[in-house]
Amino acid sequence: MAGLYMLVFGVVGVVQTSGAPFFTRDEAEWALGLRTNPAFSLLSLVAGVVVLGANLVGRNLAHLVNQLAGIALTTVGLAALAVLQTEANVFAFSMVNVIVTFILAGITGTASLYDRVGTTAAATAEEEFRHAPRAADVPGA
């Protein structure tokens, strides 16, 4: 879901900010409740494609991408918070953007906890262990 939101936000943002200077802060638009400029819209579009694409492929690729996205989004949120009222705010972030970035970081980070896939050998060993007779079930033990 986080990847889909980033993708949709990126598309809407690119459409709404077309023609504006790439790193503008003065002509920033609002898209889906977030302040954006063409640079942030394009970055969100690319991030959404990567996260959504990895989740469609699934398996351990989704685990790795979701984990990295959670870390990256947390870092971006902290950096944006640090430069919020300065000239270094090149993506025209507002406090709402920071909050949504932290929420997306939490969602993607949590998703990475659930999508890791083990090997077939590990699954077979687990099944054998689970269905092996216990000492209490063996007569005379």
LOVEXFI-26993 format. One record per residue: residue number from 1; residue in three letters; x, y, z of N, C-alpha, C, O in turn. Coordinates in steps of 0.02 Angstrom, whole numbers, always signed. Example, Ala and Ser with C-alpha at 12.3 -4.5 7.8 and 13.67 -1.06 7.14 Angstrom:
[1 Ala [+660 -284 +390] [+615 -225 +390] [+660 -165 +390] [+712 -166 +423]]
[2 Ser [+642 -112 +354] [+684 -53 +357] [+645 +2 +394] [+670 +57 +402]]
END
This chain:
[1 Met [+41 -59 +0] [+0 +0 +0] [+43 +63 +0] [+26 +112 -33]]
[2 Ala [+99 +61 +36] [+142 +120 +40] [+172 +135 -29] [+176 +193 -50]]
[3 Gly [+192 +83 -64] [+219 +92 -131] [+168 +120 -179] [+184 +162 -221]]
[4 Leu [+106 +97 -173] [+52 +123 -215] [+39 +196 -201] [+30 +236 -247]]
[5 Tyr [+39 +215 -136] [+29 +285 -119] [+85 +328 -147] [+72 +382 -175]]
[6 Met [+147 +306 -140] [+203 +344 -167] [+198 +352 -242] [+211 +406 -270]]
[7 Leu [+177 +299 -276] [+170 +301 -349] [+115 +349 -370] [+126 +392 -413]]
[8 Val [+57 +344 -339] [+0 +388 -356] [+17 +460 -340] [+4 +506 -379]]
[9 Phe [+48 +472 -280] [+68 +539 -262] [+117 +567 -313] [+113 +625 -332]]
[10 Gly [+165 +526 -334] [+215 +548 -383] [+183 +568 -449] [+201 +619 -477]]
[11 Val [+136 +528 -473] [+103 +543 -536] [+62 +608 -530] [+67 +652 -573]]
[12 Val [+22 +614 -476] [-18 +675 -466] [+28 +735 -458] [+14 +788 -486]]
[13 Gly [+82 +727 -421] [+128 +782 -410] [+163 +804 -474] [+171 +864 -485]]
[14 Val [+184 +757 -516] [+216 +774 -579] [+168 +813 -623] [+187 +862 -655]]
[15 Val [+105 +792 -625] [+55 +827 -666] [+43 +897 -639] [+41 +945 -678]]
[16 Gln [+35 +904 -573] [+19 +969 -545] [+78 +1018 -545] [+67 +1078 -548]]
[17 Thr [+139 +992 -544] [+197 +1037 -541] [+232 +1045 -609] [+285 +1075 -612]]
[18 Ser [+203 +1018 -661] [+236 +1024 -726] [+245 +1097 -745] [+199 +1137 -738]]
[19 Gly [+303 +1114 -769] [+318 +1182 -788] [+350 +1224 -733] [+377 +1277 -747]]
[20 Ala [+348 +1201 -672] [+378 +1238 -616] [+453 +1221 -614] [+473 +1168 -638]]
[21 Pro [+493 +1266 -586] [+564 +1250 -578] [+573 +1187 -536] [+535 +1175 -489]]
[22 Phe [+623 +1147 -552] [+631 +1080 -524] [+635 +1079 -448] [+599 +1040 -416]]
[23 Phe [+676 +1121 -419] [+684 +1123 -346] [+650 +1184 -314] [+675 +1209 -264]]
[24 Thr [+596 +1207 -343] [+564 +1267 -317] [+535 +1256 -248] [+511 +1202 -231]]
[25 Arg [+538 +1308 -208] [+504 +1307 -144] [+449 +1359 -144] [+400 +1354 -106]]
[26 Asp [+457 +1409 -186] [+408 +1463 -188] [+345 +1444 -227] [+290 +1466 -209]]
[27 Glu [+352 +1403 -278] [+296 +1384 -320] [+273 +1312 -306] [+243 +1280 -349]]
[28 Ala [+288 +1288 -246] [+269 +1219 -229] [+193 +1212 -227] [+157 +1257 -206]]
[29 Glu [+170 +1155 -250] [+98 +1139 -252] [+81 +1089 -198] [+125 +1060 -166]]
[30 Trp [+16 +1080 -187] [-8 +1028 -141] [-39 +973 -182] [-81 +985 -226]]
[31 Ala [-19 +911 -169] [-46 +852 -203] [-60 +798 -152] [-16 +779 -113]]
[32 Leu [-121 +774 -150] [-142 +722 -103] [-124 +740 -31] [-104 +696 +8]]
[33 Gly [-130 +803 -15] [-118 +826 +54] [-46 +840 +71] [-32 +859 +128]]
[34 Leu [-1 +832 +23] [+70 +845 +36] [+96 +902 -8] [+74 +909 -65]]
[35 Arg [+142 +940 +19] [+173 +994 -20] [+227 +962 -64] [+264 +919 -42]]
[36 Thr [+230 +983 -127] [+278 +952 -173] [+303 +1000 -225] [+272 +1051 -239]]
[37 Asn [+360 +984 -253] [+388 +1017 -311] [+406 +963 -362] [+400 +904 -345]]
[38 Pro [+427 +980 -422] [+441 +927 -472] [+493 +877 -449] [+488 +817 -465]]
[39 Ala [+543 +898 -412] [+596 +852 -390] [+567 +800 -341] [+581 +741 -349]]
[40 Phe [+529 +823 -292] [+500 +776 -244] [+448 +731 -277] [+443 +672 -260]]
[41 Ser [+410 +757 -323] [+361 +716 -359] [+395 +661 -398] [+372 +603 -397]]
[42 Leu [+448 +678 -433] [+484 +628 -473] [+517 +576 -428] [+516 +517 -443]]
[43 Leu [+546 +598 -373] [+577 +552 -325] [+525 +505 -296] [+538 +445 -288]]
[44 Ser [+466 +530 -280] [+412 +488 -254] [+388 +439 -306] [+373 +381 -290]]
[45 Leu [+383 +460 -367] [+362 +416 -422] [+411 +358 -429] [+390 +300 -434]]
[46 Val [+476 +373 -430] [+527 +320 -437] [+526 +274 -377] [+529 +213 -384]]
[47 Ala [+521 +302 -316] [+519 +261 -256] [+457 +216 -256] [+461 +158 -237]]
[48 Gly [+400 +242 -277] [+339 +203 -281] [+345 +145 -330] [+323 +90 -315]]
[49 Val [+375 +158 -387] [+385 +105 -437] [+430 +50 -409] [+416 -9 -418]]
[50 Val [+484 +70 -376] [+532 +21 -349] [+499 -21 -294] [+503 -82 -295]]
[51 Val [+466 +11 -246] [+435 -25 -190] [+377 -69 -215] [+372 -127 -196]]
[52 Leu [+334 -41 -257] [+278 -80 -283] [+302 -137 -327] [+276 -193 -323]]
[53 Gly [+351 -124 -369] [+378 -176 -412] [+409 -233 -372] [+399 -292 -388]]
[54 Ala [+448 -216 -321] [+478 -268 -279] [+425 -309 -243] [+433 -369 -235]]
[55 Asn [+372 -276 -221] [+319 -313 -186] [+279 -356 -234] [+252 -408 -214]]
[56 Leu [+274 -337 -297] [+241 -380 -346] [+283 -441 -361] [+257 -496 -371]]
[57 Val [+350 -432 -363] [+395 -490 -373] [+393 -534 -311] [+390 -595 -316]]
[58 Gly [+395 -502 -252] [+389 -539 -189] [+454 -571 -167] [+508 -550 -186]]
[59 Arg [+446 -622 -127] [+500 -661 -99] [+551 -617 -62] [+531 -568 -31]]
[60 Asn [+614 -634 -66] [+664 -597 -27] [+680 -529 -57] [+708 -487 -22]]
[61 Leu [+664 -518 -120] [+674 -452 -149] [+628 -401 -115] [+650 -346 -99]]
[62 Ala [+567 -420 -103] [+520 -376 -68] [+545 -362 +3] [+540 -306 +28]]
[63 His [+571 -413 +36] [+597 -405 +104] [+653 -354 +104] [+654 -308 +145]]
[64 Leu [+701 -361 +59] [+758 -316 +56] [+737 -245 +39] [+759 -197 +71]]
[65 Val [+696 -237 -12] [+675 -170 -34] [+633 -136 +20] [+642 -77 +34]]
[66 Asn [+587 -172 +52] [+547 -143 +105] [+590 -122 +164] [+578 -70 +195]]
[67 Gln [+639 -163 +180] [+684 -147 +236] [+724 -84 +219] [+730 -39 +261]]
[68 Leu [+752 -81 +160] [+791 -22 +139] [+747 +39 +133] [+768 +95 +151]]
[69 Ala [+686 +31 +109] [+640 +88 +103] [+622 +114 +172] [+617 +175 +181]]
[70 Gly [+611 +70 +220] [+596 +93 +288] [+653 +133 +317] [+642 +185 +349]]
[71 Ile [+714 +109 +308] [+773 +145 +333] [+781 +212 +296] [+793 +263 +327]]
[72 Ala [+775 +210 +229] [+783 +271 +190] [+730 +323 +206] [+746 +382 +212]]
[73 Leu [+668 +302 +213] [+614 +349 +228] [+622 +379 +298] [+607 +438 +309]]
[74 Thr [+646 +340 +346] [+659 +366 +412] [+714 +419 +409] [+709 +471 +440]]
[75 Thr [+767 +403 +372] [+822 +451 +364] [+800 +514 +329] [+818 +569 +350]]
[76 Val [+760 +507 +276] [+734 +566 +240] [+689 +608 +286] [+693 +669 +285]]
[77 Gly [+647 +575 +325] [+604 +611 +371] [+643 +651 +422] [+626 +708 +437]]
[78 Leu [+695 +620 +450] [+737 +655 +498] [+775 +713 +466] [+779 +767 +495]]
[79 Ala [+802 +702 +407] [+838 +755 +372] [+791 +812 +354] [+809 +871 +360]]
[80 Ala [+731 +795 +330] [+682 +847 +313] [+662 +887 +374] [+652 +948 +370]]
[81 Leu [+655 +854 +430] [+637 +888 +492] [+693 +936 +513] [+679 +990 +538]]
[82 Ala [+755 +915 +502] [+812 +957 +520] [+817 +1020 +478] [+840 +1072 +502]]
[83 Val [+796 +1017 +414] [+804 +1074 +369] [+738 +1107 +351] [+735 +1145 +302]]
[84 Leu [+687 +1094 +389] [+619 +1115 +372] [+613 +1190 +358] [+582 +1209 +308]]
[85 Gln [+641 +1232 +399] [+634 +1305 +392] [+698 +1338 +366] [+712 +1396 +382]]
[86 Thr [+736 +1301 +325] [+799 +1328 +299] [+799 +1328 +223] [+753 +1302 +191]]
[87 Glu [+851 +1356 +195] [+860 +1356 +122] [+877 +1286 +96] [+871 +1273 +36]]
[88 Ala [+897 +1241 +140] [+915 +1173 +119] [+854 +1129 +107] [+862 +1071 +87]]
[89 Asn [+795 +1154 +117] [+733 +1116 +107] [+717 +1114 +32] [+669 +1146 +9]]
[90 Val [+758 +1078 -6] [+752 +1078 -79] [+691 +1041 -105] [+670 +1053 -162]]
[91 Phe [+661 +998 -64] [+601 +962 -86] [+537 +995 -63] [+483 +966 -71]]
[92 Ala [+541 +1054 -35] [+484 +1094 -13] [+440 +1057 +37] [+379 +1060 +34]]
[93 Phe [+472 +1021 +83] [+435 +984 +134] [+400 +1030 +182] [+423 +1086 +196]]
[94 Ser [+343 +1007 +207] [+309 +1040 +263] [+307 +988 +319] [+330 +932 +310]]
[95 Met [+280 +1007 +376] [+276 +960 +432] [+232 +901 +415] [+244 +845 +438]]
[96 Val [+181 +912 +374] [+138 +857 +352] [+178 +806 +313] [+169 +746 +321]]
[97 Asn [+223 +830 +269] [+265 +785 +230] [+309 +742 +276] [+317 +682 +265]]
[98 Val [+336 +773 +328] [+379 +736 +375] [+339 +682 +410] [+363 +625 +415]]
[99 Ile [+280 +698 +433] [+238 +649 +467] [+219 +591 +421] [+224 +533 +441]]
[100 Val [+199 +607 +360] [+181 +554 +312] [+242 +512 +295] [+236 +451 +286]]
[101 Thr [+300 +543 +289] [+361 +505 +275] [+376 +455 +331] [+394 +398 +318]]
[102 Phe [+367 +476 +394] [+377 +430 +450] [+325 +374 +450] [+341 +317 +466]]
[103 Ile [+264 +389 +432] [+211 +338 +428] [+228 +287 +373] [+222 +227 +384]]
[104 Leu [+250 +311 +315] [+269 +266 +261] [+330 +224 +280] [+335 +166 +262]]
[105 Ala [+376 +254 +318] [+434 +217 +342] [+412 +160 +388] [+437 +104 +384]]
[106 Gly [+365 +175 +432] [+340 +123 +477] [+304 +67 +440] [+312 +9 +457]]
[107 Ile [+265 +85 +390] [+228 +35 +352] [+276 -10 +313] [+270 -71 +316]]
[108 Thr [+324 +20 +277] [+370 -21 +237] [+417 -61 +282] [+433 -119 +267]]
[109 Gly [+439 -31 +337] [+482 -67 +384] [+446 -127 +415] [+475 -181 +421]]
[110 Thr [+383 -117 +434] [+344 -172 +462] [+331 -226 +409] [+333 -285 +425]]
[111 Ala [+318 -205 +348] [+306 -254 +295] [+368 -298 +284] [+362 -357 +267]]
[112 Ser [+427 -270 +295] [+488 -309 +285] [+495 -365 +337] [+532 -413 +326]]
[113 Leu [+459 -359 +392] [+462 -411 +443] [+422 -473 +423] [+432 -527 +452]]
[114 Tyr [+377 -466 +375] [+331 -520 +359] [+342 -553 +291] [+308 -602 +275]]
[115 Asp [+388 -527 +251] [+391 -554 +183] [+456 -590 +166] [+471 -601 +108]]
[116 Arg [+494 -609 +216] [+554 -647 +203] [+536 -721 +192] [+493 -748 +226]]
[117 Val [+570 -751 +143] [+555 -821 +125] [+618 -862 +136] [+672 -843 +113]]
[118 Gly [+611 -918 +170] [+668 -963 +182] [+677 -1011 +124] [+638 -1011 +76]]
[119 Thr [+728 -1053 +130] [+742 -1102 +78] [+695 -1161 +85] [+663 -1170 +137]]
[120 Thr [+691 -1202 +34] [+650 -1262 +35] [+678 -1311 +86] [+640 -1345 +121]]
[121 Ala [+743 -1315 +91] [+775 -1361 +139] [+757 -1341 +210] [+743 -1384 +252]]
[122 Ala [+756 -1276 +225] [+738 -1253 +292] [+665 -1268 +306] [+648 -1286 +363]]
[123 Ala [+621 -1260 +257] [+550 -1276 +266] [+540 -1350 +279] [+499 -1369 +321]]
[124 Thr [+576 -1393 +243] [+571 -1465 +252] [+595 -1485 +321] [+564 -1526 +355]]
[125 Ala [+652 -1456 +343] [+678 -1472 +409] [+629 -1450 +463] [+621 -1486 +513]]
[126 Glu [+597 -1393 +455] [+548 -1369 +504] [+488 -1416 +507] [+464 -1432 +562]]
[127 Glu [+464 -1438 +450] [+407 -1485 +449] [+424 -1551 +481] [+384 -1578 +519]]
[128 Glu [+484 -1577 +468] [+506 -1639 +499] [+511 -1632 +575] [+491 -1676 +612]]
[129 Phe [+537 -1576 +597] [+543 -1563 +669] [+475 -1557 +701] [+464 -1584 +755]]
[130 Arg [+429 -1523 +669] [+362 -1514 +697] [+323 -1579 +702] [+283 -1588 +748]]
[131 His [+334 -1624 +654] [+295 -1686 +652] [+333 -1746 +679] [+308 -1803 +675]]
[132 Ala [+391 -1736 +707] [+429 -1791 +736] [+396 -1811 +803] [+369 -1769 +838]]
[133 Pro [+398 -1875 +819] [+368 -1896 +882] [+408 -1868 +942] [+469 -1865 +941]]
[134 Arg [+371 -1847 +993] [+403 -1822 +1054] [+418 -1880 +1099] [+389 -1934 +1092]]
[135 Ala [+465 -1869 +1145] [+484 -1923 +1192] [+425 -1945 +1234] [+419 -2004 +1250]]
[136 Ala [+380 -1900 +1251] [+321 -1917 +1291] [+270 -1961 +1252] [+230 -1996 +1281]]
[137 Asp [+274 -1957 +1185] [+227 -1996 +1144] [+252 -2066 +1129] [+213 -2108 +1106]]
[138 Val [+316 -2079 +1141] [+345 -2145 +1126] [+333 -2191 +1186] [+352 -2174 +1242]]
[139 Pro [+302 -2251 +1174] [+290 -2297 +1231] [+355 -2322 +1259] [+402 -2338 +1222]]
[140 Gly [+358 -2327 +1325] [+417 -2353 +1359] [+473 -2302 +1368] [+527 -2319 +1392]]
[141 Ala [+459 -2240 +1350] [+512 -2190 +1358] [+504 -2153 +1423] [+544 -2108 +1438]]
END
